[in-house]
Amino acid sequence: MANTHIDIELRGRFKLAIFLTAITFLAEVIGGFLFNSLALLSDSAHVFMDVSSLGLSWLALYICAMPATETRTYGWHRSEVFAAFINGVTLLFVSLVIFYEAYQRLISPPEVKGLGTMVVASVGLAVNIIVASWLKGHKHEDLNIRSAYLHVVWDAVASVGVILSGIIIYWTGWFVADPLISIGIGIIIIPGAVKIIKESAHILLEGVPREVNIKSIVEDIKAIDGVQGIHTLHIWSICSNIHAMSAHIDIEEKASNRRGEILELINRKLAKDHHIFYTTLQAECNGCMTSQLFRTIEHKEHGH
């Protein structure tokens, strides 16, 4: 019941965050054109990605709660990973657009109205701080929420940069500050975007979860009384915080009557020490002619 309450609260905050961020986006677009500020327009592009990111994250919260079906036996949990991947790619695209526009302005710096830029960016910063505070407590729950949180945090930093450019322009008239700050915004976007893309791609490609130690898992399983060996091991993530595993467990002949007990002990060990709760374990494999720990999966397999 507590988790349900948290989910409802989080969804409500997401909806309000989307609304506030959308208002900020419109304000920065209008302000960017009115005050001729590339830094403000660059930040508005990032804010637009925030709106998309928060929207995808909010949608994923609902989709992930949908039950498994005949065509989606794992449910829709991986949608949050896909949403995170899209967010990361769009962030990279935005940074490239910012670099291009900033280069054009460095060659021929146009006049920028510093005071208006400061005011609009300050509103954006306030909204980003509010939304980031809402998401901070949930950022470790899954990759999707973490990517949305990073979007907002980077945008808050970008808003500070835009405010600084407005101050510099207002007091010195040095219009080059605008494209320089824009380049800085593009630079701070890239590391977070690359990290999100790498993490989500690793899950989508069914890589072994980074926090999982395969050697330790194998040793723990072999240490259980009655286990002779393990092969055909596969470990992957369904989404950022749900891991799964399948394996063939070779059980000693004298312990064959304890197969159910042994598999139960393995499952408990995996859940308690390795946080793997979804397992498919096959006790003894008379049809397998391999003892490889990691068996190569052929595109077409016969005779197994």
N, C-alpha and C positions, 0 to 999 in steps of 0.2 A: 504493500500500500504506500510505503514511504517513497519508493522509487517512482511509482505512478504520479505521486504528488510533485516530485522533483521534475519529472518529464513535462507535466502540464505547466508548471511554473516556467521551465526553460522555454517551452514553445511560446508561451505568452510574451516572454522577454524578447524572443527572436522576432515576433511580429512587431512589437513596439520598436525594436532596434532597426528593423527594415524600414519602417515608416520614418523614423528620425533621420536615418542615413539617406533615404531618398530625398527628403527635404533639403539636407545638406548638399547633396549632389546638384539639385536644381539651383540652389543659391550660389554654388561655386561656378557652375556653368555661366549663369547670368552675370555674376561678378567678374569672371574671367574675361568675358567679351566687353563688358562695360569699362573695366579698368585696364584692358589690354595686357593681362598678366598670364604668361605661359605657365608660371609656377602654380597659379591658381587653377588653370585649365588642366595642368598635369595632375594636380591633386584631385580635381573633379573626376578625371578618368579613373584614378585609383579608387575614388569613392564609389564610382559606378560599379567597379569590380567588387567593392564591399557589398553593395546592394545585391549583386548577383551571388556572391559568396554566401551572404546571410540567407538569401532566398533559397539557394540550393541546400544549405545546411538545415534550414527549417523544414524544407520538403523531405529531406533525408530522414529527419526524426520521425516523421509520419510513416514513410515508406519502410523503414527498418522495423517498425512495429507490426507490419503486415505478416500474417501467418504464412507458413510454408504451403506450397501447392504441388500439384503433380508436375508442373513445369518449372517450379522454383523450389526445389526440395530444401534449400538452405534459407528460404525466405528471400528478403531483399536487403540483407545486411550489407552486402558489398556496394550498395548504392552510395553509402557514405564515402567509401574509398574513391569511387568514380567521381563523385562531386568534388572531393579534395583534389584529384588529378586535374579536373577542368579548371579549378581555381588557380592552381599552380601555373598551368600553361597560360591562362589569361593574364596573370601577373607578369610573366616574362614578356608577353606581347606588348603590354602597356609600357614596360620599361624601354623597349626598343622604339616605340612611337615617341616617347619623351626625349630620348637621345637625339632622334632625327630633328624634332622641332627645336630643341635647344641649340643644336648645331646651326640651324638656320638663323636663329636670333643672335648667336655669338658673332656671326658674320656681319649682321646689320641689326644692332639692338634698337628696338622700337621704344617709344615712350610708354612708361607704365605708371599708373596712379597708385602710389604706395599706400595711402591712408585707407582707401576702399579695400585694397588687397588684404591689409591687416585685419580689418573688421570682419570680413567674410571668413578668413582663415581662422580667426579666433572662435567663431561660431562652430566651425567644423571641428576644431580641436576639442571644444567642450562636449560635443556630441560623441566624438571618438572615445573620450575618457569615460563617459557614462556607459557606453556600449561595452567597452573593454572590461569595465568593472563587473558588468553583468555576466560576461562570458568567462572571466578568469577562473572562477571556482569550478567550471565544468571542462576546462581545456584539456585535462588529462583523461577524460572519459572516452573520447574517440578522436581519430585523425581528422574527421570532418569538422568538429567543433574547434579543434586546435588550429586548423587552417583558417577558419573564419576569424578566430581570435587574432591570429597573426596578421591577417588583412587589416583589421581595425588598429592594431598596435602600430604597424608600419605607417598607416595613414595618419595616426596621431603624430608620429615623428615627422612625417612629411608636412603636416599642418604647421608644426613649429618652424620648419624651414621656410615655409611660405610667409609666416609672420615676420621672420628675420629679414627676408628679402624685402618685404614691405617697409620695415623700419629703415633699412639701408637706403632704399630708393627715396623714401620720404625725407630723410635728413641729408642725404648726399647727392641725390639725383643720378646715382650710378646704376644705370639700367641693366648693365651686364649681370648684376646680381640675380636678376630674374631667371635667365637661362642657366646660370651656374647652380642655383638652388634646385632647378628642375633636374639637372644632371644628378645632383646629390640624391634627389628623391628616387630617380631611376636606379641608382646604385644600391640604395638600402632595400629596394624591392627584391633584387635578384637573389641574394642568399636564401631568404625565406622561401621564395618561389621554387628554387632548385631543390631545397630540402623537402618541400611538400611533394614535388614531382617524384623524387627518388623514393620516398617512403611509400607513396601510393602505388607507384609502378612496381615496386618490390612485392607488394601484396597482390596486385592484379596479375603478376607473373608467377604467383604462388611460391614465392621464395620463403625460406625458413625464417620465422620471426627472429628479429635481431636479438631479442632478450632470451631466446631459447638456446641452451647449450646441448647439442646433440650427444657429445661425448658423455656428458653427465647423465643424460637420459638412458643411454645404452648401458652404462655401468650400473645404474640403479635397477634397471630391469633384470640384468644378468645376476645381480646380487640376490634376487628373490629365490627362495628355495624351490627347486623343481624346474627352474628355467635353464635350458641348455644353451640357448642362443636366440638371436633376433636377426631378421633379414627383411628385405623389401620394405624399408622404412620410408615413410613420407610424412613430413610435417609442414603445415602451411597455415595461413591466416584466412578466416572467413571474412573478417573485417579487422580494424586496427586493434581491437581488444578481445577478440574471440579466436582462439587457436584450435586447430584440429590435427589429428594424427591417425595414421593407419600403419599397421605392421603385421608381420607374420611372427608368431612367437613359437620357438621350438621348445617343446616341453619334454623333459626326461620321461622315458617309458615307464619307469617305476612310479611317476607322479601323474600318470595319465588320468587316474580317477579323481584328481584334484584340479582339473582344468578350469572349472568355473571359479573355484576359490583363488587360483593363481591369477586369472585374468582380473578378478575383482581387486586383488592386492595391487596389481599393476595400475589399474585405473585410479585407485586411491592415491598411489604414489605420484602419478602424473598430475592429478588435480592439486594435491597439497604442495608439492615441491616445484612443479614446473608450470602450474596454471594452465594446464591443457585439460579441458573438460569434455571435448567431443572426440571420441576415439572409436576406431574400428579395428579390433584386434582379432586375428585368426590364429587359433591354437592348433599347432601342427599343420603341416602343409604337405600332404603326401604327393600332391600333383606338382609341386614345385621342384625344379631341378637346379635351383640356384641357392647359393648361400651368401649372395652379395647383400651387404647392408643397404646399399643404394642401388636398386635395380633400374636399369635403363628401360624406359617405357617405349616400346616400338609403336609405330603408327598403326601397324596391323599385326596382331598377335594371334597365333594359332596353337592348338594343342595344349592349352593350359586350362 
